[in-house]
């Protein structure tokens, strides 16, 4: 993508202030109402749109007061600059929407730099905004001030997921070019190619055709500028996407051919039997109890037993209202997809090189099905725990998966752990049933696996199970906590480490376990390590886990000695982390021990940060900030009180909180104001 041309600047000499503000509101609304935003540059676009939304509120308030108050010249200059920036943003987002997704992916650094440059232009425009001269509300002023600060601290953001997608595309391009030269087309992973294309918004045949047209237009544009290397890369992309489109069309044609002449049910059963006759060792768990063949679309009926959809549909359509296996009368005729078993069937077929196709119903079957009581479930409807029969189905699936954890190969264990992870995510009854099936000890064993995916699935499954109150007791009784701490400290992947922290947070909700976990010498240092190294979500999990542990007084000195305080103070300045309130909550607790109090008083940047948070923080953030300031100033805190008195923003902020804060915050703000008044009188 080329650099965007600079839009014409709007001069205040040509556009009256009223028209300027009206134009700003109009162009801001155009940006905010843009539909079908691109699949790429998602964070940069959403950040920019969010900031323009704040500015739009400012413009609307200026418009309301402009009829009674004259805008100062410096504000007209600032608004003119902001018009230029917002117009460039609109053009850049529009260019991302209209141009080739693949070519944008190749140019991801360049486009990210353009968004960053526009953010810096917005910052420079806000530098000259005379906010105190404008007649706008206090809330709007605070939002604009905060926006200005964020724009100043904004760093260039290049999405690592887009870099990874680009690497996958480049690998596919290289393979495609190599295959062309060797006349061998057998090395391209079409499933991987299709998934990659879907991730950037290419899903249908029409999407592929539009993308090819956009690439051809980009090639013409590059030809005009002499970009021979770029043209070569674009041609390679066109070749790759044409190949992907052809593969998808062939897949659709095969499906249509299979649908053209549907055979009777008995004929299809015979074909199915012949297809799998070469394999005599189909596990009994994967066979349909009616046809005794491998199930292609396993569904659970009201009795809790699983059958192949076609077989059980034929059974019910012939007038039966009972379970073929148990003879139990069916209280409803819904067919519930058994996704866990279906996934295991697909995996078994892949391991044994057996093709498996999705079953289809003939038109007559469909009509009969609609006239009967069977309802075809196109969406995943959660029937689990609705009846005892469904609960039995979950129990059967859980026991089957636990058996695979115990005796399966590493690949089987990986898949079974993943299925349990998903099953444990869907409801409290599922979590109870999985634990009762004996999954916890086997999942604990897998925490020490050398396979990163097995470890990740096992720790996440335990996290999901720990949400159930009784499972917390089972997990702690099984001795899982030491293995969780080991994963937290040196897990194979960052996701495994972060989910281990989340599991420890979940377990530490119980007071008794705060003591047990805090007594493990590696637990708190490992959480503090994640506070420094983790992703945004990981830092939040670590901070909340530390907060839970800090509720128990004896754990607070350990948190201080592990070096948490400097990291937590730094997180107060990190807008990207988004865990200001969590960090403040931990600091407010460790203030209660002498080690924490002394460490906090030594910080040079904490007091100014807390004063700013009194003004711009959330309601919880203000409560924690006033708690910290009051605690730091009490009991020989004259030095901190002196810093507060020297800060010109502290007294107005405290007075504002004393008037408008929560009941707890008002009480503490009044106490701190009285304390500062005494300090001031004593010093005089």
FIGUBA-232822 format. One record per residue (C-alpha): residue number from 0; residue in three letters; x, y, z. Coordinates in steps of 0.5 Angstrom, whole numbers, plus 500, padded with zeros to 3 digits. Layout:
N
REC,i,aa,xx,yy,zz
REC,NUM,Ala,X,Y,Z $
...
! end
This chain:
684
REC,i,aa,xx,yy,zz
REC,0,Unk,500,500,500 $
REC,1,Unk,503,507,498 $
REC,2,Unk,503,513,503 $
REC,3,Unk,496,516,503 $
REC,4,Unk,496,523,500 $
REC,5,Unk,495,529,505 $
REC,6,Unk,488,532,505 $
REC,7,Unk,488,539,503 $
REC,8,Unk,488,543,510 $
REC,9,Unk,482,547,512 $
REC,10,Unk,484,554,514 $
REC,11,Unk,480,558,519 $
REC,12,Unk,480,564,514 $
REC,13,Unk,476,560,509 $
REC,14,Unk,472,556,514 $
REC,15,Unk,468,559,520 $
REC,16,Unk,468,556,527 $
REC,17,Unk,461,554,527 $
REC,18,Unk,462,550,520 $
REC,19,Unk,469,548,522 $
REC,20,Unk,466,544,528 $
REC,21,Unk,460,542,524 $
REC,22,Unk,464,539,519 $
REC,23,Unk,469,535,525 $
REC,24,Unk,462,532,528 $
REC,25,Unk,460,530,521 $
REC,26,Unk,467,527,519 $
REC,27,Unk,468,524,526 $
REC,28,Unk,461,520,525 $
REC,29,Unk,463,518,518 $
REC,30,Unk,469,514,521 $
REC,31,Unk,465,512,527 $
REC,32,Unk,459,509,523 $
REC,33,Unk,464,505,518 $
REC,34,Unk,461,498,517 $
REC,35,Unk,465,491,515 $
REC,36,Unk,472,494,518 $
REC,37,Unk,478,490,515 $
REC,38,Unk,480,483,518 $
REC,39,Unk,487,486,519 $
REC,40,Unk,490,492,523 $
REC,41,Unk,484,491,528 $
REC,42,Unk,487,494,534 $
REC,43,Unk,490,500,531 $
REC,44,Unk,483,501,528 $
REC,45,Unk,479,500,534 $
REC,46,Unk,484,504,538 $
REC,47,Unk,484,510,533 $
REC,48,Unk,476,509,533 $
REC,49,Unk,475,510,540 $
REC,50,Unk,479,516,541 $
REC,51,Unk,476,519,535 $
REC,52,Unk,469,518,539 $
REC,53,Unk,472,522,545 $
REC,54,Unk,474,527,540 $
REC,55,Unk,467,527,537 $
REC,56,Unk,464,528,544 $
REC,57,Unk,468,534,545 $
REC,58,Unk,466,537,538 $
REC,59,Unk,459,536,540 $
REC,60,Unk,460,540,546 $
REC,61,Unk,463,546,543 $
REC,62,Unk,458,546,538 $
REC,63,Unk,453,547,543 $
REC,64,Unk,457,553,547 $
REC,65,Unk,459,556,540 $
REC,66,Unk,453,560,539 $
REC,67,Unk,454,564,546 $
REC,68,Unk,462,564,546 $
REC,69,Unk,467,566,541 $
REC,70,Unk,472,560,540 $
REC,71,Unk,479,563,541 $
REC,72,Unk,484,563,535 $
REC,73,Unk,489,557,538 $
REC,74,Unk,483,553,539 $
REC,75,Unk,481,554,531 $
REC,76,Unk,488,552,529 $
REC,77,Unk,487,546,533 $
REC,78,Unk,481,544,531 $
REC,79,Unk,483,545,524 $
REC,80,Unk,489,540,525 $
REC,81,Unk,484,535,528 $
REC,82,Unk,480,535,522 $
REC,83,Unk,486,534,518 $
REC,84,Unk,488,528,522 $
REC,85,Unk,481,525,522 $
REC,86,Unk,480,525,515 $
REC,87,Unk,487,522,514 $
REC,88,Unk,484,516,519 $
REC,89,Unk,478,516,515 $
REC,90,Unk,482,515,508 $
REC,91,Unk,487,510,511 $
REC,92,Unk,481,505,514 $
REC,93,Unk,478,506,507 $
REC,94,Unk,484,504,504 $
REC,95,Unk,485,498,508 $
REC,96,Unk,478,496,507 $
REC,97,Unk,478,497,499 $
REC,98,Unk,485,494,498 $
REC,99,Unk,487,487,497 $
REC,100,Unk,487,483,504 $
REC,101,Unk,493,479,502 $
REC,102,Unk,497,485,500 $
REC,103,Unk,496,489,506 $
REC,104,Unk,498,483,510 $
REC,105,Unk,505,484,506 $
REC,106,Unk,505,491,508 $
REC,107,Unk,503,490,515 $
REC,108,Unk,509,494,518 $
REC,109,Unk,508,500,513 $
REC,110,Unk,500,501,515 $
REC,111,Unk,502,500,522 $
REC,112,Unk,507,506,522 $
REC,113,Unk,502,510,518 $
REC,114,Unk,497,509,524 $
REC,115,Unk,502,511,529 $
REC,116,Unk,504,517,525 $
REC,117,Unk,497,519,525 $
REC,118,Unk,497,518,533 $
REC,119,Unk,503,523,533 $
REC,120,Unk,499,528,529 $
REC,121,Unk,493,528,534 $
REC,122,Unk,498,529,540 $
REC,123,Unk,501,535,536 $
REC,124,Unk,494,538,535 $
REC,125,Unk,492,537,542 $
REC,126,Unk,498,540,545 $
REC,127,Unk,495,547,542 $
REC,128,Unk,488,546,545 $
REC,129,Unk,487,551,550 $
REC,130,Unk,482,546,554 $
REC,131,Unk,481,551,560 $
REC,132,Unk,478,556,555 $
REC,133,Unk,473,552,552 $
REC,134,Unk,466,551,556 $
REC,135,Unk,466,544,556 $
REC,136,Unk,464,539,562 $
REC,137,Unk,469,537,567 $
REC,138,Unk,468,530,565 $
REC,139,Unk,470,531,557 $
REC,140,Unk,476,535,559 $
REC,141,Unk,478,530,563 $
REC,142,Unk,477,525,558 $
REC,143,Unk,481,529,553 $
REC,144,Unk,487,530,558 $
REC,145,Unk,487,523,559 $
REC,146,Unk,487,522,551 $
REC,147,Unk,493,527,550 $
REC,148,Unk,497,523,555 $
REC,149,Unk,495,516,552 $
REC,150,Unk,497,519,545 $
REC,151,Unk,504,522,548 $
REC,152,Unk,505,515,551 $
REC,153,Unk,503,511,544 $
REC,154,Unk,508,506,542 $
REC,155,Unk,508,503,535 $
REC,156,Unk,504,497,535 $
REC,157,Unk,505,491,530 $
REC,158,Unk,500,485,531 $
REC,159,Unk,505,479,532 $
REC,160,Unk,499,475,529 $
REC,161,Unk,499,478,523 $
REC,162,Unk,506,477,522 $
REC,163,Unk,505,470,523 $
REC,164,Unk,500,470,518 $
REC,165,Unk,504,473,513 $
REC,166,Unk,510,468,515 $
REC,167,Unk,505,462,513 $
REC,168,Unk,503,466,507 $
REC,169,Unk,510,466,505 $
REC,170,Unk,511,459,506 $
REC,171,Unk,505,457,502 $
REC,172,Unk,508,462,496 $
REC,173,Unk,515,458,497 $
REC,174,Unk,512,451,496 $
REC,175,Unk,507,453,491 $
REC,176,Unk,513,456,487 $
REC,177,Unk,517,450,488 $
REC,178,Unk,512,445,486 $
REC,179,Unk,511,449,480 $
REC,180,Unk,518,448,478 $
REC,181,Unk,518,441,480 $
REC,182,Unk,511,439,477 $
REC,183,Unk,509,436,483 $
REC,184,Unk,503,439,487 $
REC,185,Unk,503,434,493 $
REC,186,Unk,506,438,498 $
REC,187,Unk,501,444,499 $
REC,188,Unk,497,443,506 $
REC,189,Unk,490,445,503 $
REC,190,Unk,487,445,510 $
REC,191,Unk,492,450,513 $
REC,192,Unk,492,454,506 $
REC,193,Unk,484,455,507 $
REC,194,Unk,484,456,515 $
REC,195,Unk,490,462,513 $
REC,196,Unk,485,465,508 $
REC,197,Unk,479,465,512 $
REC,198,Unk,483,468,518 $
REC,199,Unk,484,474,513 $
REC,200,Unk,476,474,511 $
REC,201,Unk,477,470,505 $
REC,202,Unk,471,465,506 $
REC,203,Unk,467,464,499 $
REC,204,Unk,469,463,492 $
REC,205,Unk,466,470,491 $
REC,206,Unk,471,473,496 $
REC,207,Unk,477,470,492 $
REC,208,Unk,475,473,486 $
REC,209,Unk,474,480,489 $
REC,210,Unk,481,479,492 $
REC,211,Unk,484,477,485 $
REC,212,Unk,481,483,482 $
REC,213,Unk,484,487,488 $
REC,214,Unk,491,484,487 $
REC,215,Unk,491,485,479 $
REC,216,Unk,489,492,480 $
REC,217,Unk,495,493,485 $
REC,218,Unk,499,490,480 $
REC,219,Unk,497,495,475 $
REC,220,Unk,499,501,480 $
REC,221,Unk,506,498,482 $
REC,222,Unk,507,497,474 $
REC,223,Unk,506,505,474 $
REC,224,Unk,511,506,479 $
REC,225,Unk,516,501,477 $
REC,226,Unk,516,496,483 $
REC,227,Unk,518,490,479 $
REC,228,Unk,519,486,486 $
REC,229,Unk,513,488,488 $
REC,230,Unk,509,486,482 $
REC,231,Unk,513,479,482 $
REC,232,Unk,510,478,489 $
REC,233,Unk,503,480,487 $
REC,234,Unk,503,475,481 $
REC,235,Unk,505,470,486 $
REC,236,Unk,500,471,491 $
REC,237,Unk,495,471,485 $
REC,238,Unk,497,464,483 $
REC,239,Unk,497,462,490 $
REC,240,Unk,490,464,491 $
REC,241,Unk,488,462,485 $
REC,242,Unk,490,455,487 $
REC,243,Unk,486,456,494 $
REC,244,Unk,480,457,490 $
REC,245,Unk,481,451,485 $
REC,246,Unk,482,447,491 $
REC,247,Unk,475,449,494 $
REC,248,Unk,471,449,488 $
REC,249,Unk,474,442,487 $
REC,250,Unk,471,440,494 $
REC,251,Unk,465,443,493 $
REC,252,Unk,464,439,487 $
REC,253,Unk,465,433,490 $
REC,254,Unk,460,434,495 $
REC,255,Unk,455,436,490 $
REC,256,Unk,456,430,486 $
REC,257,Unk,455,426,493 $
REC,258,Unk,449,429,494 $
REC,259,Unk,446,428,486 $
REC,260,Unk,444,421,487 $
REC,261,Unk,442,419,494 $
REC,262,Unk,442,412,495 $
REC,263,Unk,436,408,500 $
REC,264,Unk,438,408,507 $
REC,265,Unk,440,400,506 $
REC,266,Unk,444,402,500 $
REC,267,Unk,448,407,504 $
REC,268,Unk,449,403,510 $
REC,269,Unk,452,397,505 $
REC,270,Unk,457,402,502 $
REC,271,Unk,459,404,509 $
REC,272,Unk,460,397,511 $
REC,273,Unk,464,396,505 $
REC,274,Unk,468,402,506 $
REC,275,Unk,470,400,513 $
REC,276,Unk,470,393,512 $
REC,277,Unk,478,393,511 $
REC,278,Unk,479,395,518 $
REC,279,Unk,476,390,523 $
REC,280,Unk,479,393,529 $
REC,281,Unk,474,399,530 $
REC,282,Unk,473,400,537 $
REC,283,Unk,467,399,540 $
REC,284,Unk,466,406,543 $
REC,285,Unk,466,408,536 $
REC,286,Unk,461,404,533 $
REC,287,Unk,453,405,532 $
REC,288,Unk,449,400,536 $
REC,289,Unk,444,400,531 $
REC,290,Unk,449,399,524 $
REC,291,Unk,455,396,528 $
REC,292,Unk,459,401,523 $
REC,293,Unk,463,407,525 $
REC,294,Unk,459,413,527 $
REC,295,Unk,460,419,522 $
REC,296,Unk,455,424,526 $
REC,297,Unk,454,421,533 $
REC,298,Unk,448,424,537 $
REC,299,Unk,446,423,544 $
REC,300,Unk,438,422,544 $
REC,301,Unk,434,423,551 $
REC,302,Unk,436,416,554 $
REC,303,Unk,443,418,554 $
REC,304,Unk,446,413,549 $
REC,305,Unk,450,415,543 $
REC,306,Unk,448,413,535 $
REC,307,Unk,449,415,528 $
REC,308,Unk,445,420,526 $
REC,309,Unk,442,417,520 $
REC,310,Unk,441,410,524 $
REC,311,Unk,437,413,529 $
REC,312,Unk,433,417,525 $
REC,313,Unk,431,411,521 $
REC,314,Unk,429,408,527 $
REC,315,Unk,425,413,530 $
REC,316,Unk,422,415,523 $
REC,317,Unk,419,408,523 $
REC,318,Unk,415,409,529 $
REC,319,Unk,419,407,535 $
REC,320,Unk,419,412,541 $
REC,321,Unk,424,408,545 $
REC,322,Unk,432,407,546 $
REC,323,Unk,434,401,541 $
REC,324,Unk,439,399,547 $
REC,325,Unk,436,400,553 $
REC,326,Unk,428,400,551 $
REC,327,Unk,427,406,555 $
REC,328,Unk,421,411,552 $
REC,329,Unk,424,417,550 $
REC,330,Unk,421,423,553 $
REC,331,Unk,424,428,547 $
REC,332,Unk,426,427,540 $
REC,333,Unk,432,432,540 $
REC,334,Unk,438,429,537 $
REC,335,Unk,444,432,541 $
REC,336,Unk,451,433,537 $
REC,337,Unk,456,429,541 $
REC,338,Unk,462,433,539 $
REC,339,Unk,467,430,544 $
REC,340,Unk,466,423,541 $
REC,341,Unk,466,426,533 $
REC,342,Unk,472,429,534 $
REC,343,Unk,475,422,537 $
REC,344,Unk,472,419,531 $
REC,345,Unk,476,424,526 $
REC,346,Unk,482,423,530 $
REC,347,Unk,482,415,529 $
REC,348,Unk,480,415,522 $
REC,349,Unk,486,420,520 $
REC,350,Unk,491,415,524 $
REC,351,Unk,488,409,520 $
REC,352,Unk,488,413,513 $
REC,353,Unk,480,412,513 $
REC,354,Unk,476,417,509 $
REC,355,Unk,470,420,513 $
REC,356,Unk,465,424,510 $
REC,357,Unk,459,428,513 $
REC,358,Unk,453,424,512 $
REC,359,Unk,447,428,509 $
REC,360,Unk,440,426,509 $
REC,361,Unk,436,425,502 $
REC,362,Unk,430,430,501 $
REC,363,Unk,425,424,503 $
REC,364,Unk,429,423,510 $
REC,365,Unk,429,431,511 $
REC,366,Unk,421,431,510 $
REC,367,Unk,420,425,514 $
REC,368,Unk,424,428,519 $
REC,369,Unk,421,435,519 $
REC,370,Unk,414,431,520 $
REC,371,Unk,416,427,525 $
REC,372,Unk,418,429,532 $
REC,373,Unk,426,429,530 $
REC,374,Unk,429,436,530 $
REC,375,Unk,435,437,526 $
REC,376,Unk,440,442,530 $
REC,377,Unk,444,446,526 $
REC,378,Unk,446,450,532 $
REC,379,Unk,450,448,538 $
REC,380,Unk,444,448,543 $
REC,381,Unk,447,446,550 $
REC,382,Unk,442,441,553 $
REC,383,Unk,447,438,558 $
REC,384,Unk,444,438,565 $
REC,385,Unk,437,439,562 $
REC,386,Unk,435,432,564 $
REC,387,Unk,438,426,567 $
REC,388,Unk,439,423,560 $
REC,389,Unk,443,428,558 $
REC,390,Unk,447,428,564 $
REC,391,Unk,449,421,563 $
REC,392,Unk,451,422,556 $
REC,393,Unk,456,427,559 $
REC,394,Unk,458,422,564 $
REC,395,Unk,459,417,559 $
REC,396,Unk,463,422,555 $
REC,397,Unk,468,424,561 $
REC,398,Unk,469,416,563 $
REC,399,Unk,471,415,555 $
REC,400,Unk,476,421,555 $
REC,401,Unk,479,419,562 $
REC,402,Unk,480,412,560 $
REC,403,Unk,484,415,554 $
REC,404,Unk,488,420,558 $
REC,405,Unk,490,413,562 $
REC,406,Unk,492,409,557 $
REC,407,Unk,492,413,550 $
REC,408,Unk,498,415,546 $
REC,409,Unk,501,422,547 $
REC,410,Unk,497,424,541 $
REC,411,Unk,491,421,544 $
REC,412,Unk,492,424,551 $
REC,413,Unk,493,431,547 $
REC,414,Unk,486,430,544 $
REC,415,Unk,483,427,550 $
REC,416,Unk,486,433,555 $
REC,417,Unk,483,438,549 $
REC,418,Unk,476,435,549 $
REC,419,Unk,476,435,557 $
REC,420,Unk,478,442,557 $
REC,421,Unk,472,444,552 $
REC,422,Unk,467,440,556 $
REC,423,Unk,469,443,563 $
REC,424,Unk,468,450,560 $
REC,425,Unk,461,449,559 $
REC,426,Unk,457,448,566 $
REC,427,Unk,458,447,573 $
REC,428,Unk,455,440,572 $
REC,429,Unk,460,438,567 $
REC,430,Unk,466,440,572 $
REC,431,Unk,463,436,577 $
REC,432,Unk,462,430,573 $
REC,433,Unk,469,430,570 $
REC,434,Unk,472,430,577 $
REC,435,Unk,468,424,579 $
REC,436,Unk,470,421,573 $
REC,437,Unk,477,421,576 $
REC,438,Unk,480,426,571 $
REC,439,Unk,484,430,576 $
REC,440,Unk,490,425,578 $
REC,441,Unk,491,424,570 $
REC,442,Unk,491,431,568 $
REC,443,Unk,496,432,574 $
REC,444,Unk,500,427,571 $
REC,445,Unk,500,431,564 $
REC,446,Unk,502,437,567 $
REC,447,Unk,509,434,567 $
REC,448,Unk,509,432,560 $
REC,449,Unk,514,434,555 $
REC,450,Unk,509,436,550 $
REC,451,Unk,507,443,550 $
REC,452,Unk,500,442,548 $
REC,453,Unk,499,436,552 $
REC,454,Unk,501,441,558 $
REC,455,Unk,497,447,556 $
REC,456,Unk,491,443,555 $
REC,457,Unk,492,439,562 $
REC,458,Unk,493,446,566 $
REC,459,Unk,487,449,562 $
REC,460,Unk,482,443,564 $
REC,461,Unk,484,444,571 $
REC,462,Unk,483,451,571 $
REC,463,Unk,476,450,568 $
REC,464,Unk,475,444,573 $
REC,465,Unk,477,449,579 $
REC,466,Unk,471,453,578 $
REC,467,Unk,467,448,581 $
REC,468,Unk,467,449,589 $
REC,469,Unk,468,442,591 $
REC,470,Unk,473,441,585 $
REC,471,Unk,478,446,589 $
REC,472,Unk,478,441,595 $
REC,473,Unk,479,435,590 $
REC,474,Unk,485,438,586 $
REC,475,Unk,488,441,593 $
REC,476,Unk,487,434,596 $
REC,477,Unk,491,430,590 $
REC,478,Unk,497,435,591 $
REC,479,Unk,496,438,584 $
REC,480,Unk,498,445,587 $
REC,481,Unk,506,443,587 $
REC,482,Unk,505,441,579 $
REC,483,Unk,501,448,578 $
REC,484,Unk,507,452,581 $
REC,485,Unk,512,448,577 $
REC,486,Unk,508,450,570 $
REC,487,Unk,507,457,573 $
REC,488,Unk,515,458,574 $
REC,489,Unk,517,454,568 $
REC,490,Unk,511,452,563 $
REC,491,Unk,513,450,556 $
REC,492,Unk,508,456,553 $
REC,493,Unk,506,462,556 $
REC,494,Unk,499,460,556 $
REC,495,Unk,500,454,560 $
REC,496,Unk,504,459,565 $
REC,497,Unk,498,464,565 $
REC,498,Unk,493,459,566 $
REC,499,Unk,497,456,572 $
REC,500,Unk,497,463,575 $
REC,501,Unk,489,463,574 $
REC,502,Unk,488,456,577 $
REC,503,Unk,492,458,583 $
REC,504,Unk,488,465,583 $
REC,505,Unk,481,460,583 $
REC,506,Unk,484,455,588 $
REC,507,Unk,486,461,593 $
REC,508,Unk,479,464,594 $
REC,509,Unk,478,459,599 $
REC,510,Unk,482,462,606 $
REC,511,Unk,485,455,608 $
REC,512,Unk,488,455,601 $
REC,513,Unk,491,462,602 $
REC,514,Unk,496,459,607 $
REC,515,Unk,498,453,604 $
REC,516,Unk,499,456,597 $
REC,517,Unk,503,462,601 $
REC,518,Unk,507,457,605 $
REC,519,Unk,510,454,598 $
REC,520,Unk,517,458,597 $
REC,521,Unk,516,458,590 $
REC,522,Unk,509,460,589 $
REC,523,Unk,509,468,590 $
REC,524,Unk,516,469,586 $
REC,525,Unk,513,465,580 $
REC,526,Unk,507,470,580 $
REC,527,Unk,511,476,581 $
REC,528,Unk,516,473,575 $
REC,529,Unk,509,472,571 $
REC,530,Unk,507,480,573 $
REC,531,Unk,514,482,569 $
REC,532,Unk,514,477,563 $
REC,533,Unk,507,475,562 $
REC,534,Unk,502,478,557 $
REC,535,Unk,496,483,559 $
REC,536,Unk,492,477,561 $
REC,537,Unk,497,473,564 $
REC,538,Unk,499,480,568 $
REC,539,Unk,492,481,570 $
REC,540,Unk,492,473,573 $
REC,541,Unk,498,474,577 $
REC,542,Unk,496,480,580 $
REC,543,Unk,489,478,582 $
REC,544,Unk,492,471,585 $
REC,545,Unk,497,476,589 $
REC,546,Unk,491,480,591 $
REC,547,Unk,488,473,594 $
REC,548,Unk,494,471,597 $
REC,549,Unk,496,478,600 $
REC,550,Unk,489,478,604 $
REC,551,Unk,493,473,609 $
REC,552,Unk,497,477,613 $
REC,553,Unk,503,472,613 $
REC,554,Unk,504,472,606 $
REC,555,Unk,505,480,605 $
REC,556,Unk,512,480,607 $
REC,557,Unk,514,475,602 $
REC,558,Unk,510,479,596 $
REC,559,Unk,514,485,598 $
REC,560,Unk,521,481,598 $
REC,561,Unk,519,477,592 $
REC,562,Unk,520,484,588 $
REC,563,Unk,513,485,587 $
REC,564,Unk,512,493,589 $
REC,565,Unk,516,496,583 $
REC,566,Unk,513,492,578 $
REC,567,Unk,506,494,581 $
REC,568,Unk,508,501,581 $
REC,569,Unk,510,500,574 $
REC,570,Unk,504,497,572 $
REC,571,Unk,500,503,574 $
REC,572,Unk,503,507,568 $
REC,573,Unk,502,502,563 $
REC,574,Unk,496,504,560 $
REC,575,Unk,496,497,555 $
REC,576,Unk,496,493,561 $
REC,577,Unk,490,495,563 $
REC,578,Unk,490,492,570 $
REC,579,Unk,491,499,574 $
REC,580,Unk,486,497,579 $
REC,581,Unk,488,490,580 $
REC,582,Unk,495,493,582 $
REC,583,Unk,493,498,586 $
REC,584,Unk,489,493,590 $
REC,585,Unk,495,489,592 $
REC,586,Unk,499,495,594 $
REC,587,Unk,493,497,598 $
REC,588,Unk,494,490,602 $
REC,589,Unk,502,490,602 $
REC,590,Unk,501,497,605 $
REC,591,Unk,499,493,612 $
REC,592,Unk,506,490,613 $
REC,593,Unk,512,494,615 $
REC,594,Unk,516,491,610 $
REC,595,Unk,511,494,605 $
REC,596,Unk,510,500,608 $
REC,597,Unk,517,502,608 $
REC,598,Unk,518,500,601 $
REC,599,Unk,512,504,598 $
REC,600,Unk,515,510,602 $
REC,601,Unk,522,509,598 $
REC,602,Unk,518,510,591 $
REC,603,Unk,519,517,588 $
REC,604,Unk,514,516,583 $
REC,605,Unk,508,513,587 $
REC,606,Unk,505,519,590 $
REC,607,Unk,505,523,584 $
REC,608,Unk,502,517,580 $
REC,609,Unk,497,516,586 $
REC,610,Unk,495,524,586 $
REC,611,Unk,493,523,578 $
REC,612,Unk,489,517,579 $
REC,613,Unk,485,521,584 $
REC,614,Unk,483,525,579 $
REC,615,Unk,483,520,573 $
REC,616,Unk,482,513,576 $
REC,617,Unk,476,509,576 $
REC,618,Unk,472,509,582 $
REC,619,Unk,475,503,585 $
REC,620,Unk,482,506,583 $
REC,621,Unk,480,512,587 $
REC,622,Unk,478,508,593 $
REC,623,Unk,485,504,593 $
REC,624,Unk,489,511,591 $
REC,625,Unk,486,515,597 $
REC,626,Unk,487,508,602 $
REC,627,Unk,495,508,600 $
REC,628,Unk,496,516,601 $
REC,629,Unk,493,516,608 $
REC,630,Unk,497,510,610 $
REC,631,Unk,503,513,607 $
REC,632,Unk,502,519,611 $
REC,633,Unk,500,516,618 $
REC,634,Unk,505,514,623 $
REC,635,Unk,511,518,621 $
REC,636,Unk,509,519,614 $
REC,637,Unk,511,527,614 $
REC,638,Unk,516,526,608 $
REC,639,Unk,510,523,604 $
REC,640,Unk,506,529,607 $
REC,641,Unk,511,534,605 $
REC,642,Unk,511,531,598 $
REC,643,Unk,503,532,597 $
REC,644,Unk,503,539,600 $
REC,645,Unk,508,541,595 $
REC,646,Unk,504,538,589 $
REC,647,Unk,499,543,586 $
REC,648,Unk,494,538,584 $
REC,649,Unk,494,534,591 $
REC,650,Unk,489,539,595 $
REC,651,Unk,484,540,589 $
REC,652,Unk,484,533,588 $
REC,653,Unk,483,531,595 $
REC,654,Unk,477,536,596 $
REC,655,Unk,474,534,589 $
REC,656,Unk,474,527,592 $
REC,657,Unk,472,529,599 $
REC,658,Unk,466,532,595 $
REC,659,Unk,464,527,590 $
REC,660,Unk,467,520,592 $
REC,661,Unk,464,514,595 $
REC,662,Unk,463,514,602 $
REC,663,Unk,469,510,604 $
REC,664,Unk,473,515,599 $
REC,665,Unk,470,521,602 $
REC,666,Unk,471,519,609 $
REC,667,Unk,479,518,608 $
REC,668,Unk,480,524,604 $
REC,669,Unk,477,528,609 $
REC,670,Unk,482,525,614 $
REC,671,Unk,488,526,610 $
REC,672,Unk,486,533,609 $
REC,673,Unk,486,534,616 $
REC,674,Unk,492,531,617 $
REC,675,Unk,496,535,612 $
REC,676,Unk,493,541,615 $
REC,677,Unk,496,539,621 $
REC,678,Unk,503,538,618 $
REC,679,Unk,502,545,615 $
REC,680,Unk,501,548,621 $
REC,681,Unk,506,544,625 $
REC,682,Unk,511,546,619 $
REC,683,Unk,509,554,620 $
! end
